[in-house]
């Protein structure tokens, strides 16, 4: 998955955010599996994916809170 910024995440609609979250979660899973069985080419990808998941969830929760008000 390409590197996404928070501003790019905010421009996405809800379905695109959900797809990005699903893709990033799957990528993180496979990175963890590979880290246990092999050596990672870029170990910082684990942290990058965790951070991206947190950013996506933050944008989703901000939208949920805005729709409640």
PLY file of the C-alpha trace (Angstrom):
ply
format ascii 1.0
element vertex 69
property float x
property float y
property float z
element edge 68
property int vertex1
property int vertex2
end_header
0.00 0.00 0.00
1.30 3.42 -0.88
2.03 5.93 1.82
-1.10 7.92 2.62
-1.22 11.21 4.46
-3.93 12.28 6.88
-5.20 14.87 4.41
-5.57 12.15 1.77
-7.44 10.00 4.28
-9.83 12.86 5.06
-10.58 13.28 1.36
-11.68 9.63 1.07
-15.29 8.60 1.52
-16.36 6.08 4.16
-16.20 3.07 1.82
-12.70 3.96 0.64
-11.57 4.35 4.26
-12.99 0.95 5.16
-11.21 -0.62 2.18
-7.93 1.08 3.10
-8.29 -0.16 6.69
-8.94 -3.70 5.51
-5.99 -3.67 3.10
-3.63 -2.21 5.68
-4.74 -4.69 8.32
-4.13 -7.61 5.95
-0.73 -6.20 5.00
0.20 -5.86 8.69
-0.85 -9.46 9.34
1.37 -10.78 6.54
4.25 -8.58 7.64
3.97 -10.06 11.14
3.92 -13.59 9.73
6.94 -12.84 7.57
8.75 -11.25 10.51
8.32 -14.45 12.50
9.35 -16.80 9.72
11.88 -14.70 7.84
13.68 -11.42 7.95
11.84 -8.32 6.78
13.43 -6.26 4.03
12.17 -3.06 5.65
11.41 -3.59 9.36
9.96 -0.08 9.66
7.00 -1.20 7.54
5.45 -2.76 10.66
5.43 0.57 12.47
4.28 2.42 9.36
1.29 0.10 8.93
0.33 0.31 12.60
0.46 4.10 12.39
-1.65 4.13 9.22
-4.28 1.89 10.85
-4.43 4.28 13.81
-4.80 7.28 11.50
-7.61 5.62 9.53
-9.46 4.70 12.72
-9.02 8.24 14.03
-10.54 9.74 10.88
-13.42 7.25 11.07
-14.13 8.09 14.72
-13.95 11.84 14.02
-16.56 11.40 11.30
-18.74 9.33 13.61
-18.54 11.99 16.32
-19.33 14.75 13.81
-22.41 12.92 12.55
-23.74 12.50 16.11
-23.67 16.24 16.83
0 1
1 2
2 3
3 4
4 5
5 6
6 7
7 8
8 9
9 10
10 11
11 12
12 13
13 14
14 15
15 16
16 17
17 18
18 19
19 20
20 21
21 22
22 23
23 24
24 25
25 26
26 27
27 28
28 29
29 30
30 31
31 32
32 33
33 34
34 35
35 36
36 37
37 38
38 39
39 40
40 41
41 42
42 43
43 44
44 45
45 46
46 47
47 48
48 49
49 50
50 51
51 52
52 53
53 54
54 55
55 56
56 57
57 58
58 59
59 60
60 61
61 62
62 63
63 64
64 65
65 66
66 67
67 68
